[in-house]
Amino acid sequence: MNQLQALLNDSLIRTKHVENAAIIDIKERQVCASTFGFNVPPENALNLIYTFYKNLLQVRRGGLCFKEKYYKCVRADERSIYLQNVHGGLILVKTKTFILVATYGVGMYPSVCVEAVEKL
């Protein structure tokens, strides 16, 4: 396990605020770390990068499809996007070099998930 995977596990997964998480390197345009069993296909990683740079207004209005599930946008700005559907939610946070994507399930507290991801 590399340091980024350990950070995801220790800061998010073990606290039970997030189900799954991955870190996408914006420059390399690929996933550089993810929690066990969470696969973000390359086309989804590229779509998430594109979302922040070219597609944010559209996501605010129409939501986002991620891994064949539709999510409605609850909140979005240039650094974070908070989406949800009946099965749970999806949180995206962008820094200069990375995008952190995290999922949470029904029964989890979305605001706690958003806060945990943004702090990381």
N, C-alpha and C positions, 0 to 999 in steps of 0.2 A: 504494500500500500504506500503510495507516495504522500507527501506532505499535504497536498491539496485535498486528497481523499480523506486523510485523517482529520483535516480541518472541517470538512463537510460532516463527517460522522460525529465528531466531538461537539461542534457548535450547533448543529441542526438536528440530526437524526436522533442522537441520544437524548436530547431534550424533549423529544416527542412533539415538537412544534411543526415538523415537516415530515412528509412520507418519503420523498425522494428528492435528490438535488443533483445538479450538474453545473460545471463551470465551462463556459465557452470562451476560448481565446479569440478575440475579435480580429486581431492581425492575422493569425494562422487560419481563421475561419473553421475551427473544429473544436470538438469537446476535448478538454485537457484533463478533466477529472470528473468522476461521477460516483454516486453511491452505488453499492452492490446491487446489480440487477436492473439499474435504470439506464436504459439505452436511449440516447437521443440520436436518431438518424441524421446523417450529414445534411440532408435537405431541410430538416427541421431546424438544425443549428443555423444554417444560412438564412432561413426565413425569420428566425428570431433576431439575428443581426440586422437584417433588412428592415424589420419592424421598427427598430429604434431610429434608423437613419432616413427612411423614406416613407414609412407606412403608418406612423403614429396616429395621425388624424383618422385614417381609415379604421384602425383598431379601436379607437375611442368610439366610433360610430357603429361599427359592425362586428366587433369582437375578433376572435382569433381561433383558427383551427390548429391544434397541436396534437400530434400523434393520433390523428383521426378522431379527435373529440373537439367539439365546438365549445368555446368559452366566451361568455359575455364580459365586456370590459366594465369594471367597477370604478377604477381609478387609473389614470395614466398621465405621466409627465415625461420629460426628456431623460429621466434617470430610473424610473420605475413604472411597472405596469402590474396591475392587480386584476385578475380575471377569475370568474367562477362559473360553474354549472351545477346541475343537480347532484353530481358525483363528488364535488369538491372544488378545488381551485388551483390556480397556477399563478405564481409570483415571478416576475422578471425584474432584476435590478442590474443596471449598467454602470460600470466604472470606465475609466479611460482605456483599460486593456481587456476587461472581462465582462461577460454577461453571466449572471447567476440565475439559473432557472430552478424553481422548487415547486413541488406539488404538495397539496394537503388534501385530506379526505373529509367526508361528511362527519360532523361531530367534533372536528378540530376547530379551534378558534382562529378564524382568518386574520384578525387583527394581530394576534400574537405571532402568527406565521410571517406576516408582512414585516413586523418589527424585527423578528429574529433574522430574517434574510437581509434586511436593510442594514442592520448592525454588523453582520458578517462582512 
